[in-house]
Amino acid sequence: MVSLAEKLASNITFDDFKKSTDLKRRILFTLFILVLYRLGSFIPLPGVDASIVKGFFDAQSGSGLLSMFDVFTGGSLSRMTIFALNIMPYISASIIISLMATITPSLMDLKKEGESGREKLNQYTRYLTVAICIIQAYGISVGLEHLSGTDGVAAVSIPGAFFKFSTIVSLLGGTMLVMWMGEQITSHGIGQGSSLIIFIGIIANLPSAIFKTIELGKVGQIQPLIMLIIIALLIAVVLFVVFMEQAQRRILIHYPKQSMMMGGQANSSHLPLKINTSGVIPPIFAGSLLAIPAMLTSFISDKSPEWLQMIAAQLNHQSPTYFIIYAALIVFFSFFYTAIQFNPEETAENLKSYGGFIPGIRPGKATAEYLDYVLTRINVVGSAYLVALCLLPDFLINKFGVPFYLGGTTLLIVCNVITETMAQIQSYLISNQYQGIIKNSNKIKRRFVR
């Protein structure tokens, strides 16, 4: 049976978009903020030779944690601008607060208080963002002071306490500004602000990645047949990601109390469980953990112990050990983060309190066990999907030299942001159609009354 929302969604036209003044205002506001963000990503950090930093990143050959973060920041990290940390400290703080809210009783109580509780959690997230940003900015300042070019010229002309202080203040101010921009987009624009900021950073470097791939084909480093296979495979992977991100396991829910109030008619709904419940978190966590040894040895190459160098060598992108551990960590974080995000016991209690039940399953504990049973099997498919998505592009990167911007994590983020933003635009248009239907019905009622 097709719902009213699905009928309205299928009837959306370009005229509906032109009539929606609020939606157009939100889109223009979002574009304005994103343009300001891109302009700010070119303001250099004071006292740093950006060419030496750029040479260091070029030597990374598009691998490692720093290169992955540079993609997320739209090149701000390799240019060493005031937006070098981008919104990553805020995302790290959000994840930490979300984890703490599941194990700390006081934060759990705040989570249940509704809007006021969420506002307090958001405030704690901002405080933690400041702390994380200060620590990361201090680490960057120390790393820059030890960084030098191939000719021995130091990246920092005047190292010392003042340089560290100015770097911390500049990076902290840049991160706070980016965080504010993301919140403004979420409140007054369209889409999720922090996700759109990462998205615009990724696609900003996409044209150069495409041109780099074309140049590799021109010089013969990539054969034309291989190039066509890569393009076809990339299109297939994008379609596969969109399909999997939209895929759901819908569990039928009946509400007998409401059906009695509606004259005995059956009233039911669905509990949607996404195939990829954990989203992009598992690949980011797994890649970050595996890249830490290589990052440490890169910054302190002349002082790093042998055991750290050996670990870094085993965890490079060409090693089979890297792929095995990477896949295992993705599976682990997929199950771990899903367990944090979705609580079967809490969901079962909520259904029971509203009189809902799953056909054939007793309310309460049996419902919780059934939801956990279904979610576990969904997670097997979801984690396998993430492993395949992340390892296949890495294989292409290592085998054919495809730029890192086309990696699995970046593809996952891009597809997620596009589908979520389009869904939000569609919901605005459907809401406008609802309002039009209500206005027309009110006009008809007035005519009958007269």
N, C-alpha and C positions, 0 to 999 in steps of 0.2 A: 504493500500500500504506500503510495507516494504522499509525503507530508506536504503541508502548505509551504514550508520553507524551501523544500526541494523544487516545488512548482515555481515559486518566485525566483529561485536561483537560475532555473533553466530559461526564464523569460527576461533576464537582464540584458539590456541593450546599451549601446553607446549613448543614447539619449538619456538613459537613467543616470549615467555618469555626469553628463553635462548639467543636469538639473540639480545634482547634489553639490550645493555650494560649500557645505561644511566639509565634505570629503576633499574637494579641490583645495580648500584652504589648508587642510591638514597635510596634503601631499606637498604643496608649495612650501609650507613651514619645514617639513622634513628635508626637502631638497636644500633649503636655505641653510639649515644647521649642518648638513653634510658637506656643503661647499665651504663653510667656515672651518669645519674640522680639517678638510684637506688643505686649506690655506695654512692653518696652524701647524700642520705636520711638516712644513718646510722651514719653520723658524729654528735656527741652529742653537745648539747648547753652547753657552759662552766658554771660551778657553779651550776648545777641542778642535784638533785638526780632523775634519770630517773625511778627508781623502784617505788618511791612514786607517780610520775605522772601516771605511768602505773596502779597502784592500784586505783587511782582516776577514770581513764577511765573505768577500769573493773567494778567499782561500778555503772557506768552509765547504765549498762545492755544493751548496744547497742542501746540506744535511745537518742534523743536530737540532738541539732545542732552540739555540739562538736564531738559526735560519727559519725555523717554524714560527717563532714569535715575530721575526721581522716580516714575514708574510702577513700575519695577523695585524700588524701595525701599519701596513701599507708602505713599508720601507723606512718608516720613521726611526727605527732602531739602528739600521745600518747607516742612515744619514746623521744619527745622533742628534735629534731635535728635542724640543721640550716635550713632545708627545711620544718619546721613545718607549715609555712603559705603557702607553695607550690606556686601555680600559682593563687590561689583564689583572692588575691588583684588585680592582673592584669585583671581577668575576671570581677570583680566588677567594676573596672575603665572602662573597655570596655563597659559594660552595661550602666553605668552612662553617658559616652560620647555619646553613641548611643541615649539615651533618650534626652540629651541636644541638640543634633544635629537636633532634630525634633521640638524644641520649641524656640531655640535661632537663630535669623537671621544670625549672623556672622558665626556660625558653620554650618548653612544650606548652606550658600554661599560656604564655604570650601568644603562641601560634593559634591557640583556640579562642582567643579574645576577639577575633574579627579584625576590623579595620584598625583599631587603636593598637592592638598587639602587633599587627604587620608593620605599622609605622615605627614602633619601638625597635623591632627587628631590623628594619631598614636603617635606623639610626645607628644601631650596633654595627651593621655592615659598613657604614661610612667610617666609623671610628677605626674598625679593623683595616679598612682600605688604607687609611692614613698610616697606620703602623707598618703594614706590608710594603707600602710604597717607600717609606723611609728606609727600611731595611734593604730593599732592592736597589734604591737609588744610591745608598752608601756602597753597596757591592759594585755597582757600575762605576762609581767614581774611583774606587780602589783599582778595579780592573783597567780603567782608562789610564791611570797613572803608571801602570806596569806595561802598557801597550806601546809598541814602537813599530815603525815601518821597516821595510826590507833594507833601507839605507841606514838604519839605526836612529832615525829622527823620532823623538817621543811624540805621542799623540797629544799630550798635555804640555803646554809650554811652561806654565808656572804651577807645578803641583804643590800640594800642601793643604792645610786646614781650610783656608778660604775657598779653594777650588772645591773641596768636598762639600762645604756648606752651600755654596752657590749651586752646585749640581743637585743636591738634595732638594733645595728650595725650588729650583726650576722644574725638575721632574715631578715633584709633588704638586706644584701648581698646575702643570700640564695635565696630570692625571685627574685632579679634581675638576678641571675645566671640561675634560672629556666626559667624566662621569656626569657632570651637570648637563652637558649636551645630550647624553643618552637619556637622562630622566626627562628632559624637556620633550624629546621626540616621543617617548612613551606616553607622556601626559597630553601633549597638544598636537602631536603629529600622527603618523600612521606607522604601525609595526612596533616591534620591540627595540628600544633605542640602542642598548649595548650590542645586540646581535647585528643591527644595521651598521653600526660603526665598524665592527669586525668585517662584515660583508663588504663594505665600501673599501676597506683596506686591502682585501684580497683581490677584488676585481680591478683595483687601481693598477696592480702589477700584472694583470692578466694579459693586456695587449703586448707588453714587452716579452712575456713568456711565450706568447704565440709567435712573435717575430723571431725570437731566439730559436724556436723549434723549426721555423721555416728556413732560417739561415743554416742550421745543421743539415737540413735536407739539400740546400743548394751546394754546400761544400762536399757533399757526399758522405757525411758522417752518419746520416740516416738515409737508407734506401727509399725510393719513392713508394715501393710496395709496402714497406714497413710503415711509412708515413700514413698511407691510406688505412692500414690496419689499426694504427693508433687512433686515427680520427674516428673510425667506425666503432672501435672499442670504447672510446671516450663517450660517444653519443649513447651507446648501449648502457654504459655505466650510469650516466646521468638519468636515463629513463628508468633504470633499475632502482636507483636511489629514490627517485620521486615515488615510484610504486611502493617501495618498502616503507618509506616514511609516512605514506597515507594508509598503509595496511593496518587493519584492526581486527581483533577478535571480539565480536559483540556478544555479550552474554545477556540473554533475555531475562527481564525482571518484570514480575507481575505485582500489582498493587490491589489486593482484593477489597480493602476498605474504600478506596476511591471508586472502584467499579460498582460497589453497592450504592454509593451516593449518586452514581450516574445511571441509575435505573437498571443495574445488573449487567451493563455492557463491560466487556473486558477492557481494562486499561493497563497497558504495558509499555515499557521502554527498554532501552539497551544500556548496558554498562560497557563502554568501549575500552578495550585494553590494546594499546599500541604494540606492534611487533617490536619496535625499537623503543622501549620505554626509557632507557637511559640516555638516549640522544647522543651527543658528540663528546660527552664527558669521558667515557672509557678510553678512546684513542688519545685524547689530550693527556690524561693522567699517565697512561702507559708510556707514551712517547717522552713525557717529561722525566719520568723516573729513569728510563734507559739513557737519556741524553745527559744526565748529571755528571757521570764520570768523564765523558768526552769534553763537557763544558769546563770542568775543573782543570783538566790537563791542558786545554787550550789557553787558559788564562795564566796558569803557573807551569808552563811547559818545562822550564829550566829547574823547577824545584819539586815537581810532582814525584811521589814515590813510585817504585817499580810496580808494586801491586796495583796501584791505581792506573798506571799506563797499560798494564796487562788486561785489566777489566775493560778499559776503554777500547782496546784493540779488539776484544772479543765481542763488544757491543756496537761495532760500526755497522753501517747499513749494508755492507756486502757479506757480513758473516751469517751463516745459518743459525748460529746461537741467538743472534739478534731477532730473527724472524720467529724462532720458537718461543723465546721469552716474551716477545711483543704480543704474539697471539694469546699466550697464557694470561698475560696481564689484562688484555682487553676482555677476555672471558670473565676473569675474576671481578674486574671493576663493573662490568655489565650487570652481573648478578648482585654485587654489593650495592651499587647505586640504585638499582631497581627496588631492592629491599628497603632502602631508605625512603624512596619516593612514594611507594605504594604499600600501605599496611592492610593486609587482608582482614585482620581482626577488627580494626576500626571501621573498615568498609562494611563488614558483615553486621556490626552493631548499628551503624547508621541505617542500613536497609531494614533491620529488624524494628528500629524505633519508628520508622515511617510506614511499617506494615508491608514492606516489599519482601519478595522471596524469589528465589530461582526455582523454576518448575522442576520437581523431582528431588530437590535438596531441602533438608530441614533448615529453618533459620538458626542463626547463632553460630556455634562452633563448627557444625557441618558445612555451613556456607563458607566460613573462613578457610577451612581445609580445602574445599573445592576451588576457591579462588586462588589459593596458594598452588594447588595442583596445576591449574590452567596457566598461571603466570610463570611457573617454573618451565613448563614446556614451551611457552612463547619465548622465554628468555633464551632457550637453546637455539631457536631459529634466529632471534635477534642478535645474539653474540656471534653466531656463525656468519651472519650477514656483515657485521662490523669487521670481523677478521678478514673476510674475503675482500671487502671494500678497501681496507687499509693496506693489505699486503700486495694486492694486484698492482696498484699504482706505484708502490715502492719497487716492485719488480721491474716495472717499465722505466722508472728513474735510473735504477742501477744498470739495467741491461742496455737501454737505448739512449740514456742521457736526457730523458724528458724533464723539463724544469719542475722544480718542487711545487710550484703553484698549482699543478694539476694533481696533487696528492689526494689520497682518500679523505683525510680529515677536512681539507679545504673544500672538496666537492660536497661533502656532507653538510658543512656549514652553509655553503652557497645555496644548495637545494632546499635546505630547511628554512632559511630566511625567506627565500622567494615564495615558497608554498605558504608559509605562515602569513606573510604580508599580503599575498593575493587573497587568502582566506579572510583576512580582516577587512580588506577592501570590499570583498563580496558581502560580508556581513553588514557593512555600512549601507550598501546598495539595497540589500534585502530589507533593512530597517526602514529605509526611505519608502520602499514599496508598501511596507506595512502601514506606515503613516499615511500614505496616499489612500489605501483601502479604508482606513478609519475615517479620514476626512470625507470620502465619498459616501460612506455609510451614514455619517452624521448629517450630510446634506439631504440624503434621502429621508431620514427620520424627520427632519424639519419640514420637508414638503408634505409628509403624511400628517404631521401635527397641524399644519395649516389647513 
